[in-house]
């Protein structure tokens, strides 16, 4: 019966089949971007988000910050040294057993947002604040604040 009604509607309204149908992929929100970052940390045996390739760094950070991180990592590797970023910036630690995630995102301007991520790591309450920017490629991190100085960007401005 439904099929007949649809067919009848098409016959009675000849313009109906010729109307353009707009199909667009839903743009990921800032909240979705942040939740995607933290999802791998929920699994005890998860590997988090290793930043061991240029592509991985560029996937999460805005271009200028990504360049600073990559250059620092490459310099350290040539010296046989540890890079400035010697911990996981998303959780402010090297090891984790994370529980009780909470993500709160608020707009701070045109194509800018701040995400406050709260969780317990190894039983200790932790808060990480991500400054986000929306680029053509999607949301990226412009800086990370761990509640102490310096911020992620500040780590690299010293060099």
C-alpha positions in Angstrom: 0.0 0.0 0.0 2.8 2.4 0.9 4.6 1.7 -2.4 1.4 2.5 -4.3 1.0 5.8 -2.5 4.6 6.7 -3.3 4.1 5.8 -6.9 0.9 7.7 -7.0 2.6 10.8 -5.5 5.2 10.7 -8.2 2.6 10.4 -10.9 0.5 13.3 -9.5 3.5 15.5 -8.8 5.7 15.3 -12.0 8.2 17.7 -10.4 8.8 15.4 -7.5 11.3 13.0 -9.2 13.3 15.9 -10.7 13.8 17.8 -7.5 17.5 17.7 -6.5 18.3 15.5 -3.6 21.1 16.9 -1.5 23.2 14.3 0.3 26.1 15.5 2.3 28.2 13.7 4.9 27.6 15.0 8.4 30.6 17.1 9.5 32.1 15.8 12.7 31.6 18.1 15.6 34.3 19.2 17.9 32.8 16.9 20.5 33.1 13.9 18.2 36.7 14.8 17.4 37.6 14.9 21.1 35.7 11.7 21.9 37.5 10.0 19.0 40.9 11.0 20.5 40.0 9.6 23.9 38.2 6.4 22.9 41.4 4.3 22.6 42.3 5.1 26.2 39.2 3.5 27.6 40.5 0.0 26.9 43.1 -1.2 29.5 45.1 -2.9 26.7 44.6 0.0 24.3 47.6 1.7 22.7 46.2 5.3 23.0 47.1 7.6 20.2 50.8 7.1 19.4 52.3 10.2 17.8 55.2 8.3 16.2 54.5 9.3 12.6 54.1 12.7 10.8 50.6 11.6 9.7 49.5 10.9 13.2 50.7 14.3 14.5 49.0 16.1 11.6 45.8 14.2 12.2 45.4 15.7 15.6 47.3 19.1 15.6 46.9 22.3 13.6 49.7 22.7 11.0 52.0 25.1 12.9 51.9 23.0 16.1 52.3 19.8 14.2 55.4 21.2 12.5 56.9 22.1 15.8 56.3 18.6 17.2 57.6 16.9 14.1 60.8 19.0 13.8 61.5 18.5 17.5 61.0 14.7 17.2 63.3 14.6 14.1 66.1 16.6 15.8 65.9 14.4 18.9 66.1 11.3 16.8 69.2 12.6 15.0 70.9 13.2 18.3 69.8 9.9 19.7 67.8 11.7 22.4 64.3 11.8 23.7 62.0 14.4 22.1 60.6 17.3 24.2 57.2 15.5 24.1 58.2 12.6 26.3 54.7 11.7 27.4 51.3 11.3 26.0 49.9 14.9 25.7 46.3 13.7 25.6 46.4 12.3 29.1 49.5 14.1 30.6 51.1 10.8 31.5 53.2 8.0 30.1 51.1 5.2 31.6 47.4 4.9 32.0 44.4 3.1 33.5 41.7 5.5 32.7 38.1 5.6 33.9 35.2 8.0 34.2 35.7 10.2 31.1 33.8 13.4 30.8 34.1 15.7 27.8 32.6 19.2 27.8 33.0 21.4 24.7 32.2 25.1 24.4 32.5 27.4 21.4 34.9 30.3 22.0 34.6 32.0 18.6 34.2 31.5 14.9 35.7 28.0 14.2 37.2 27.8 17.7 36.3 25.7 20.7 37.6 24.6 24.0 37.3 21.0 25.2 37.7 20.2 28.9 38.3 16.5 29.4 38.1 15.1 32.9 39.0 11.5 33.9 40.7 9.4 36.5 44.1 8.0 35.5 45.5 5.4 37.9 42.9 6.7 40.4 44.0 10.3 40.2 41.6 12.9 39.0 43.0 14.6 35.8 41.8 17.5 33.7 43.1 18.3 30.3 42.0 21.4 28.3 42.2 21.3 24.5 42.1 24.5 22.5 40.5 23.5 19.1 40.4 25.2 15.7 38.3 24.1 12.8 40.2 23.8 9.6 39.1 22.7 6.1 40.3 19.2 7.1 38.2 19.2 10.3 38.9 20.0 13.9 42.5 20.1 15.2 44.2 20.9 18.4 45.9 24.4 18.7 47.2 23.9 22.2 46.8 21.6 25.3 46.8 22.9 28.8 47.4 20.5 31.7 46.8 23.0 34.5 50.5 23.7 34.8 53.0 25.7 32.8 54.0 25.4 30.0 51.2 24.4 27.7 52.0 22.0 24.8 52.8 24.9 22.5 54.8 26.5 25.3 57.0 23.4 25.5 58.2 24.0 21.9 58.5 27.8 22.1 61.5 27.4 24.4 63.5 25.7 21.7 
